[in-house]
Amino acid sequence: RRDVISGGVLPLASAAPGQDGMERGEAFCYDELLHIGPDQSGMEVLNDYLATRSYIDGFVFSQADVEIFRSIQKPPLDQYFHVVRWYRHITAIWDCTQDDAKTCSVHTSKMKRSQPPWSPPTEVKQPELRLYNSLTRSKEIFRPQNGKNVLWYCCGPTVYDASHMGHARSYISFDILRRILMNYFKYDVFYCMNITDVDDKIIKRARQNHLFDKYREKNLAPTQLLQDIKAALKPFTVKLAETTDPDKKQMLERINHTVLSSLKVLEDMIQQAFPKGEITQQAQVLLVEAKDILSDWLDVQFGSQVTDNTIFSKLPKYWEGEYHKDMDELNVLPADVLTRVSEYIPEIVQFVQQVVDNHYGYISNGSVYFDTVKFDSNEKHSYAKLVPEAVGDQQALHEGEGDLSISADRLSEKRSPNDFALWKASKPGEPAWDSPWGKGRPGWHIECSAMAGTILGESMDIHGGGFDLRFPHHDNELAQSEAYFENDHWVRYFLHTGHLTIAGCKMSKSLKNFITIKEALNANTSRQLRLAFLMHSWKDTLDYSSNTMESAIQYEKFLNEFFLNVKDILRTPTDFTGQFEKWEEKEVALNKRFYEKKSAVHKALCDNIDTRTVIEELRTLVSQCNTYIAAKKSNKELPNRMLLRTIATYLTEILKIFGAIEGEEPIGFPVRGDGQNLNLETTVMPYLKVLSDFREGVRQIAREKKVSEVLQLCDGLRDDILPELGVRFEDHEGLCTVVKLVDRETLLREREEKKKIEEAKIRKKEEAAQKKRELEAVKLAKMKIPPSEMFRLEKEKYSKFDENGFPTHDTEGKELSKGQSKKLRKLYETQEKLYNEYVQTLQNGSTS
C-alpha cells in the first residue's frame, strides 16, 4: 500500500503541475486504498497520504472520492488529523439521502469552494479640523495649500522692555496650537516669527533711557532736582488732562500722585533742614519715582541731539535675549526661522519700491505712504478685511503709526487720514538707513510683510498674532502684501489669541499694568501656567488671577496623583505573562469609556483645537480610573495593570503633545535629579521599594508584639523624614504601602496642612471635652441642691412654701394655679431624683 502512495499517483482530484512528478489531469487509482479497511494500519497509511494534500484550491470530486470515505463507517479518531480533515470536507459537499453509496452524488454547485460575499461596515463620518478664521469670523475647515505642509507666520515681540504675561498668553497659546498641528494632526509646520527691533517705541525708550542716565550722572543738588521735576510736571499735567482713555488716565494719575507725594516730602525735609544724607537719600527716591515724567521732559528738549546710534541696537538686543530666556523657561518651541527688522532693511526697501511701482504707494516729503483709497477702489482688493468697521478710527491709526510719527507735519503728508507709512523719513535723533527716498527707517506694518514675504512667499496658510493687532496692524499688512503680490490671498487663515487681563483690566506695557514672565514663574511653574492656558479657549479672554492659577495647580495635582498610583501598581512584582490578566466586566466597561473619551478628545481638537473641553474629558477619564482602582482595592484585588498602563500612557502622550510634559518617560510628570539627564524616579525607586518593604515587615512584627514605640518610629519615618526628601509613603490597611516621588515643597505644604487639620481636631476635641466638663459641673452643682431648697432659692418668683419647700404662692401673695403647681411638681420630682443620685454616689464613695 505504501508503494502505491509513494509511487507518484495524484491526490483525490488533481494537483499542480510537477507535484510528485506527475502532470495535472492524471487519474488516481483507488484500488489499493479501497481495500485498506478501517483498521489502525490502514488509517495510518491514509493519514500519511492525505498529509500532503490540500483542498484550498478546489477540486472536482469523482464517485471514487466519495466511496473511499463512504467505506469509513464513522468519523475517524482525532489522532488521524488529515483523515478527519478530508472526511469533514467530503461529507460537507456530497449529497447522500440513501444508504446505498451508489446513489450518492456530489453537489456540482459546490465543486469548487469560494469565499462568500463581503460587505464593508457603514461609513461613519469623522470630524474634520476646523479653525476659527478671523477673516470670516467663523470656524472653517482647515485645508493647507500644499497637502500636509503648513506655512505659518507669527508676529513676534517689540523688544524694548521685559516680556509680560500678555506676551505669554499669545506665545504659549500659539505654541500649543503649533504642537497639536505637528504632533497630533501630523502636519509639517514651517514656523516663522519676527523680532521688531526697529520701532517708534524702541527709539523713544532707548533715547529716554540714554538721556535719563546722563541726567542722573550729573548728580544734581536736591533743589535743582525739585526745580526740574516741577518743570517736567507742567507738560505732564496737560497730557493728563487731555487723556480720555480711562485705563491710561488712571495710570497717569497714579504716577502723578506718587511723584507729588515724594516731591512734598523732599521739600519739607529741605525746609526743616534735615541732615544732608537724609535729604540726598530722599532725592534719589524722588528721582526714581519721577523717571517717566523726567524722561519725557528730557526727550522733548534733547532727543533730537542724540547722535549715538548704538543705543538703538543695544536696548532691543538685551531685551530680545531676555525674551528668548523667558520662552525657554515656558517650554515654548523656538521658531524655525527668526527674522529681525534690522537685518531685513534691503528687503523692506525693495518691498516698498514694488508697492510704489504697482501704484499703491506714494512719496511725500521723503516718506512713503500706502494709498488706501487707491487700493480699496481696485475690484480685486479690499481694505480692512479683518475689521472693516474700524476704518476711520484715528486713535487706532495713530497708535499704529507710533508716537514719533503723529505730529501735525507728519499727518499733513498723507493724502487720506487712513493712509499709513511704509517708509518714514528719519528725523534728528532717530536711526536711519539709505533708500531711494532719502535717509529713513521702515514703518511698523511693512516689516512683517517684507520679512514674511521673503521667507514664505506670496501666500501663507496661517498668520497669528494677538487680538489687539487685528486693526490696524494686520489689516495694513494684508493690504500692502496683496498690493505687492497683486493677489487677494496673502493669508488663508488668520488666528488671533484672546486678551489676558488682571482682575478684568487688560495687561499692557504702556499702561504699566503688567506682570513679567519672570515674576509669574516665581509664583508658579511653567507647567502650571500652560495648564491654566489649556483650561481656557485660545481665542477668548483669559483672566490671570489667583483663582485661575489655583485651578491649574489642583488639576496638576489631580493628574500627578493618578500617574503616581498607576506607576505604583505597575511596580507590583510579576512575571512577564502575569501582567496579562483576565478582563472582567469592570475592565471591559473602563476600556469602553476610555475609547469614548479618546473619541471625545479627537472631536474637541477638531473643533478649533478646543483644549478646554479636552482637559475636562481627561479629568473625567482619570476620575473613572480612580473609581475603578478604588473598587478593585476595596475587594483586595490588583487592578488590571495593562489597561491602566494604556490609559496612563495615552494621557501622558496628550500632555506631551500640549507641551505640558517634557522628557521621554512613558507615564506621568518627570521627576529629575540635579544631574541634567538623571531620571530620579527610575534611579531611586528600587531602593525606596526595599525600604518600604522592610518598614512594612517591621510594622507587622511591632503590631504582633504590641511594641508601640517601633510603630511610632515607622510613622515618624513616613510623616517627618521622608517628606523632607520628596518621598511619600501611603499606608493602606491590608495592602502594600504605596511609594511616590513628589515635589518636596508640595509634600511639606501637605504636611503643614495636615498638621493644621490635626491641631484643629485636637482643639475641637479639647473644646468639646471642656464643654462636657462644664456641663457636668453644672449638673453636679444642680444635683447637690436638695429638692426642698431648689425653689426657696428663687425668691424673686415665690413668697410661700409648704413643709417640703414646694412653692404655694407667687411674689404677689397669690396662690399658684393647679397648672403651675403641676409643672413645678415635675421639676421638683426631677430634682429629687438627681439629689438622690448624688447622695447615693456619696455613700458609694465615688465622688470626692
Secondary structure in CASP SS format (residue, H / E / C, confidence):
PFRMAT SS
TARGET T0000
AUTHOR 0000-0000-0000
METHOD secondary structure of the structure
MODEL  1
R C 1.00
R H 1.00
D H 1.00
V H 1.00
I H 1.00
S H 1.00
G C 1.00
G C 1.00
V C 1.00
L C 1.00
P C 1.00
L C 1.00
A C 1.00
S C 1.00
A C 1.00
A C 1.00
P C 1.00
G C 1.00
Q H 1.00
D H 1.00
G H 1.00
M C 1.00
E C 1.00
R C 1.00
G C 1.00
E C 1.00
A C 1.00
F C 1.00
C C 1.00
Y C 1.00
D H 1.00
E H 1.00
L H 1.00
L H 1.00
H C 1.00
I C 1.00
G C 1.00
P C 1.00
D C 1.00
Q H 1.00
S H 1.00
G H 1.00
M H 1.00
E H 1.00
V H 1.00
L H 1.00
N H 1.00
D H 1.00
Y H 1.00
L H 1.00
A C 1.00
T C 1.00
R C 1.00
S C 1.00
Y C 1.00
I C 1.00
D C 1.00
G C 1.00
F C 1.00
V C 1.00
F C 1.00
S C 1.00
Q H 1.00
A H 1.00
D H 1.00
V H 1.00
E H 1.00
I H 1.00
F H 1.00
R H 1.00
S C 1.00
I C 1.00
Q C 1.00
K C 1.00
P C 1.00
P C 1.00
L C 1.00
D C 1.00
Q C 1.00
Y C 1.00
F H 1.00
H H 1.00
V H 1.00
V H 1.00
R H 1.00
W H 1.00
Y H 1.00
R H 1.00
H H 1.00
I H 1.00
T H 1.00
A H 1.00
I H 1.00
W E 1.00
D E 1.00
C C 1.00
T C 1.00
Q C 1.00
D C 1.00
D C 1.00
A H 1.00
K H 1.00
T H 1.00
C C 1.00
S E 1.00
V E 1.00
H C 1.00
T H 1.00
S H 1.00
K H 1.00
M C 1.00
K C 1.00
R C 1.00
S C 1.00
Q C 1.00
P C 1.00
P C 1.00
W C 1.00
S C 1.00
P C 1.00
P C 1.00
T C 1.00
E C 1.00
V C 1.00
K C 1.00
Q C 1.00
P C 1.00
E C 1.00
L C 1.00
R E 1.00
L E 1.00
Y E 1.00
N E 1.00
S C 1.00
L C 1.00
T C 1.00
R C 1.00
S E 1.00
K E 1.00
E E 1.00
I E 1.00
F C 1.00
R C 1.00
P C 1.00
Q C 1.00
N E 1.00
G C 1.00
K C 1.00
N E 1.00
V E 1.00
L E 1.00
W E 1.00
Y E 1.00
C E 1.00
C C 1.00
G C 1.00
P C 1.00
T E 1.00
V C 1.00
Y C 1.00
D C 1.00
A C 1.00
S C 1.00
H E 1.00
M H 1.00
G H 1.00
H H 1.00
A H 1.00
R H 1.00
S H 1.00
Y H 1.00
I H 1.00
S H 1.00
F H 1.00
D H 1.00
I H 1.00
L H 1.00
R H 1.00
R H 1.00
I H 1.00
L H 1.00
M H 1.00
N H 1.00
Y C 1.00
F C 1.00
K C 1.00
Y C 1.00
D E 1.00
V E 1.00
F E 1.00
Y E 1.00
C E 1.00
M E 1.00
N E 1.00
I E 1.00
T E 1.00
D C 1.00
V C 1.00
D C 1.00
D H 1.00
K H 1.00
I H 1.00
I H 1.00
K H 1.00
R H 1.00
A H 1.00
R H 1.00
Q H 1.00
N H 1.00
H H 1.00
L H 1.00
F H 1.00
D H 1.00
K H 1.00
Y H 1.00
R H 1.00
E H 1.00
K C 1.00
N C 1.00
L C 1.00
A C 1.00
P H 1.00
T H 1.00
Q H 1.00
L H 1.00
L H 1.00
Q H 1.00
D H 1.00
I H 1.00
K H 1.00
A H 1.00
A H 1.00
L H 1.00
K H 1.00
P H 1.00
F H 1.00
T H 1.00
V H 1.00
K H 1.00
L H 1.00
A H 1.00
E H 1.00
T C 1.00
T C 1.00
D C 1.00
P H 1.00
D H 1.00
K H 1.00
K H 1.00
Q H 1.00
M H 1.00
L H 1.00
E H 1.00
R H 1.00
I H 1.00
N H 1.00
H H 1.00
T H 1.00
V H 1.00
L H 1.00
S H 1.00
S H 1.00
L H 1.00
K H 1.00
V H 1.00
L H 1.00
E H 1.00
D H 1.00
M H 1.00
I H 1.00
Q H 1.00
Q C 1.00
A C 1.00
F C 1.00
P C 1.00
K H 1.00
G H 1.00
E H 1.00
I H 1.00
T H 1.00
Q H 1.00
Q H 1.00
A H 1.00
Q H 1.00
V H 1.00
L H 1.00
L H 1.00
V H 1.00
E H 1.00
A C 1.00
K H 1.00
D H 1.00
I H 1.00
L H 1.00
S H 1.00
D H 1.00
W H 1.00
L H 1.00
D H 1.00
V H 1.00
Q H 1.00
F H 1.00
G H 1.00
S H 1.00
Q H 1.00
V C 1.00
T C 1.00
D C 1.00
N C 1.00
T C 1.00
I H 1.00
F H 1.00
S H 1.00
K H 1.00
L H 1.00
P H 1.00
K H 1.00
Y H 1.00
W H 1.00
E H 1.00
G H 1.00
E H 1.00
Y H 1.00
H H 1.00
K H 1.00
D H 1.00
M H 1.00
D H 1.00
E H 1.00
L C 1.00
N C 1.00
V C 1.00
L C 1.00
P C 1.00
A C 1.00
D C 1.00
V E 1.00
L E 1.00
T E 1.00
R E 1.00
V H 1.00
S H 1.00
E H 1.00
Y C 1.00
I H 1.00
P H 1.00
E H 1.00
I H 1.00
V H 1.00
Q H 1.00
F H 1.00
V H 1.00
Q H 1.00
Q H 1.00
V H 1.00
V H 1.00
D H 1.00
N C 1.00
H C 1.00
Y C 1.00
G E 1.00
Y E 1.00
I E 1.00
S E 1.00
N C 1.00
G C 1.00
S E 1.00
V E 1.00
Y E 1.00
F E 1.00
D C 1.00
T H 1.00
V H 1.00
K H 1.00
F H 1.00
D H 1.00
S H 1.00
N C 1.00
E C 1.00
K C 1.00
H C 1.00
S C 1.00
Y C 1.00
A C 1.00
K C 1.00
L C 1.00
V C 1.00
P H 1.00
E H 1.00
A H 1.00
V C 1.00
G C 1.00
D C 1.00
Q H 1.00
Q H 1.00
A H 1.00
L H 1.00
H H 1.00
E H 1.00
G H 1.00
E H 1.00
G C 1.00
D H 1.00
L H 1.00
S H 1.00
I C 1.00
S C 1.00
A H 1.00
D H 1.00
R H 1.00
L H 1.00
S C 1.00
E C 1.00
K C 1.00
R C 1.00
S C 1.00
P C 1.00
N C 1.00
D C 1.00
F E 1.00
A E 1.00
L E 1.00
W E 1.00
K E 1.00
A E 1.00
S C 1.00
K C 1.00
P C 1.00
G C 1.00
E C 1.00
P C 1.00
A C 1.00
W E 1.00
D C 1.00
S C 1.00
P C 1.00
W C 1.00
G C 1.00
K C 1.00
G E 1.00
R E 1.00
P E 1.00
G C 1.00
W H 1.00
H H 1.00
I H 1.00
E H 1.00
C H 1.00
S H 1.00
A H 1.00
M H 1.00
A H 1.00
G H 1.00
T H 1.00
I H 1.00
L H 1.00
G C 1.00
E C 1.00
S C 1.00
M E 1.00
D E 1.00
I E 1.00
H E 1.00
G E 1.00
G E 1.00
G E 1.00
F H 1.00
D H 1.00
L H 1.00
R H 1.00
F H 1.00
P H 1.00
H H 1.00
H H 1.00
D H 1.00
N H 1.00
E H 1.00
L H 1.00
A H 1.00
Q H 1.00
S H 1.00
E H 1.00
A H 1.00
Y H 1.00
F H 1.00
E C 1.00
N C 1.00
D C 1.00
H C 1.00
W C 1.00
V E 1.00
R E 1.00
Y E 1.00
F E 1.00
L E 1.00
H E 1.00
T E 1.00
G C 1.00
H C 1.00
L E 1.00
T E 1.00
I E 1.00
A C 1.00
G C 1.00
C E 1.00
K E 1.00
M C 1.00
S E 1.00
K C 1.00
S C 1.00
L C 1.00
K C 1.00
N E 1.00
F C 1.00
I C 1.00
T E 1.00
I H 1.00
K H 1.00
E H 1.00
A H 1.00
L H 1.00
N H 1.00
A H 1.00
N C 1.00
T C 1.00
S H 1.00
R H 1.00
Q H 1.00
L H 1.00
R H 1.00
L H 1.00
A H 1.00
F H 1.00
L H 1.00
M C 1.00
H C 1.00
S C 1.00
W C 1.00
K C 1.00
D C 1.00
T C 1.00
L E 1.00
D E 1.00
Y E 1.00
S C 1.00
S H 1.00
N H 1.00
T H 1.00
M H 1.00
E H 1.00
S H 1.00
A H 1.00
I H 1.00
Q H 1.00
Y H 1.00
E H 1.00
K H 1.00
F H 1.00
L H 1.00
N H 1.00
E H 1.00
F H 1.00
F H 1.00
L H 1.00
N H 1.00
V H 1.00
K H 1.00
D H 1.00
I H 1.00
L H 1.00
R C 1.00
T C 1.00
P C 1.00
T C 1.00
D C 1.00
F C 1.00
T H 1.00
G H 1.00
Q H 1.00
F C 1.00
E C 1.00
K C 1.00
W C 1.00
E C 1.00
E H 1.00
K H 1.00
E H 1.00
V H 1.00
A H 1.00
L H 1.00
N H 1.00
K H 1.00
R H 1.00
F H 1.00
Y H 1.00
E H 1.00
K H 1.00
K H 1.00
S H 1.00
A H 1.00
V H 1.00
H H 1.00
K H 1.00
A H 1.00
L H 1.00
C H 1.00
D E 1.00
N C 1.00
I C 1.00
D C 1.00
T H 1.00
R H 1.00
T H 1.00
V H 1.00
I H 1.00
E H 1.00
E H 1.00
L H 1.00
R H 1.00
T H 1.00
L H 1.00
V H 1.00
S H 1.00
Q H 1.00
C H 1.00
N H 1.00
T H 1.00
Y H 1.00
I H 1.00
A H 1.00
A H 1.00
K H 1.00
K H 1.00
S H 1.00
N C 1.00
K C 1.00
E C 1.00
L C 1.00
P C 1.00
N C 1.00
R H 1.00
M H 1.00
L H 1.00
L H 1.00
R H 1.00
T H 1.00
I H 1.00
A H 1.00
T H 1.00
Y H 1.00
L H 1.00
T H 1.00
E H 1.00
I H 1.00
L H 1.00
K H 1.00
I H 1.00
F C 1.00
G C 1.00
A C 1.00
I C 1.00
E C 1.00
G C 1.00
E C 1.00
E C 1.00
P C 1.00
I C 1.00
G C 1.00
F C 1.00
P C 1.00
V C 1.00
R E 1.00
G C 1.00
D C 1.00
G C 1.00
Q C 1.00
N C 1.00
L C 1.00
N E 1.00
L H 1.00
E H 1.00
T H 1.00
T H 1.00
V H 1.00
M H 1.00
P H 1.00
Y H 1.00
L H 1.00
K H 1.00
V H 1.00
L H 1.00
S H 1.00
D H 1.00
F H 1.00
R H 1.00
E H 1.00
G H 1.00
V H 1.00
R H 1.00
Q H 1.00
I H 1.00
A H 1.00
R H 1.00
E H 1.00
K H 1.00
K C 1.00
V C 1.00
S H 1.00
E H 1.00
V H 1.00
L H 1.00
Q H 1.00
L H 1.00
C H 1.00
D H 1.00
G H 1.00
L H 1.00
R H 1.00
D H 1.00
D H 1.00
I H 1.00
L H 1.00
P H 1.00
E H 1.00
L H 1.00
G C 1.00
V E 1.00
R E 1.00
F E 1.00
E E 1.00
D C 1.00
H C 1.00
E C 1.00
G C 1.00
L C 1.00
C C 1.00
T C 1.00
V E 1.00
V E 1.00
K E 1.00
L E 1.00
V C 1.00
D C 1.00
R H 1.00
E H 1.00
T H 1.00
L H 1.00
L H 1.00
R H 1.00
E H 1.00
R H 1.00
E H 1.00
E H 1.00
K H 1.00
K H 1.00
K H 1.00
I H 1.00
E H 1.00
E H 1.00
A H 1.00
K H 1.00
I H 1.00
R H 1.00
K H 1.00
K H 1.00
E H 1.00
E H 1.00
A H 1.00
A H 1.00
Q H 1.00
K H 1.00
K H 1.00
R H 1.00
E H 1.00
L H 1.00
E H 1.00
A H 1.00
V H 1.00
K H 1.00
L H 1.00
A H 1.00
K H 1.00
M H 1.00
K C 1.00
I C 1.00
P C 1.00
P H 1.00
S H 1.00
E H 1.00
M H 1.00
F C 1.00
R C 1.00
L C 1.00
E C 1.00
K C 1.00
E C 1.00
K C 1.00
Y E 1.00
S E 1.00
K E 1.00
F E 1.00
D C 1.00
E C 1.00
N C 1.00
G C 1.00
F C 1.00
P E 1.00
T E 1.00
H E 1.00
D E 1.00
T C 1.00
E C 1.00
G C 1.00
K C 1.00
E E 1.00
L C 1.00
S C 1.00
K H 1.00
G H 1.00
Q H 1.00
S H 1.00
K H 1.00
K H 1.00
L H 1.00
R H 1.00
K H 1.00
L H 1.00
Y H 1.00
E H 1.00
T H 1.00
Q H 1.00
E H 1.00
K H 1.00
L H 1.00
Y H 1.00
N H 1.00
E H 1.00
Y H 1.00
V H 1.00
Q H 1.00
T H 1.00
L H 1.00
Q H 1.00
N H 1.00
G C 1.00
S C 1.00
T C 1.00
S C 1.00
END
